[in-house]
Amino acid sequence: MTISVFDLFSIGIGPSSSHTVGPMRAAHSFVADLLGRSQLPDVAAVRVDLYGSLAATGAGHGTHTAVLLGLEGYRPEEIEPDEMDVRVARQHASGEVVLGYTLSLDAPTVALRIEDIVEHPLTVLPFHPNALLLTAFDADGAELHRQTYYSVGGGFVLSQDQAMDAADAPASSSTRVFSSAQELLDLCHRDHCNFSDVMMAIECETRTLPELRDRLLHIRDVMVACERRGITQSGTLPGTLGVRRRAKAWYERLVAEDPDRSPEFAEDWVNLVALAVNEENASGGRVVTAPTNGAAGIVPAVLHYAMHYTPAGRLDPDGVTVRFLLAAGAIGSLYKERASISGAEVGCQGEVGSAASMAAAGLAEILGGTPEQVENAAEIAMEHSLGLTCDPIGGLVQIPCIERNAISAGKAINAARMALRGDGAHRVSLDQVIETMKATGLDMSSKYKETSTGGLAVNVPVNYVEC
């Protein structure tokens, strides 16, 4: 089935869609289930077990805090960073969590600290490496409810039952749904349209065109707000690495060097946007998963390029935004359905590789590319991201993640421009590259898939990083 653009571009908090946003959503769902079963007032204790990558790098990704906030009923798309800080401080001081605090007046208080969360880093459950088990008990110690959740990338969460049913889901009856790049191209040929037109028609089956435009422009505005906050902040990012924020200083220099926004500085501005967004993500700020938090800077950076450095973008920035995000979403749906966007499952090729591919497609369409050229742009960006590992130093979404977003944004722009120099004919198809990415991820050693047990994570001392 085709994934909605609003599932691929969802508003959340940093630093990780799979390790922060997903676990918070899972915990919220667990409490909502308890409330729906009329069991919430009877809960006297809750046990949290983290498995695989959630356990291995959860401390650096804010997983534990996210679960506790989710248990209080908070959702990542709604909680404000300042409110989050207040609730976390209260939890830390009291050692307690108010279950369903935002959902019910009968919310019980249970003793639960971050230190009480049980970690199983060497145990990987069969469905996905990002798993958590939540169990509620009554005052007598009897089990009231338990549920296993899988955070499968991009903030998507499946319960155990949903995971089992996913493979048996019925196909959509829509005549516009696509499950491969070739099917997407066939729809474009049939209807004489572009990738964005296909996605627009699919989205408008459940909402009006004005609603679609408004929601997409809101997504763009959140991206821009994240960028603008990033260029105003200084100091160091949270965690043990002591990584300095650079976006503010870069912005001040660029404004002085390029007051008229000359095209020769375009790449510098693209780098800045990616840097600013990912520094905000690393600090736990509000971001748009695109399609993940770890890759959140690429689409905004390339969209910035599309709006400010293309004729179409300068003429109609809102229209370009809508087309760009829809075309990018069409490609993102393919990665989500045919492979994975989870670094814990396929490495960073599934995160920044997918994001670069999506952004390249969006830009290629804005530059006037045919469907074949747009597909080629997406293929080029991923082909040259194959094998990219996820090895965050200290389990933090900082090194190499922040700079990698800027590099991949440049790769996306280059891929789009290369594709438009050709006629759309190319030897390797996007479908073949997606299948290759999936197979490469399955073959990749687990130490290179968001466990911080290989690569830079073990070769760079945590107590000193030159950045």
Disulfide bonds with the S-S distance in Angstrom:
none
